[in-house]
């Protein structure tokens, strides 16, 4: 694996954890850095840290507050 790619992975603990949990990615990352964006996207999807997931969490929180307010009325 390229040194710069190793450093990018080591800087992000979530990437390190995902790589340990899904060791098949080692094979793709050793072949070249072209697989890194796909690897990063897969990690974000699994750990739900995409912008879409954050917006969904906010919407769910607001819906819960609205339901609570309706119950308390």
Phi, psi and omega in degrees: 000142181293147184297317181295325178291320177298319180294320178297320180290318182293334180288339183244108182300330179292324177293321179298313180298316180296321180294322178291322181285332182235074189293346178297341179292337178305317182301313182290322181287332176290332181287334179163166184279359179295334182278350185299315179300323178291319177300314181295320179295319179297320178297315181296323179292318182291318182269002177055056177243017176283161179300321179300319179293322179295318178295322178296320178296320178296316180297319178295321178296317179294322178295321179295318178295318179296319178296318178297318179296321179294323180292322183282348180288000000 
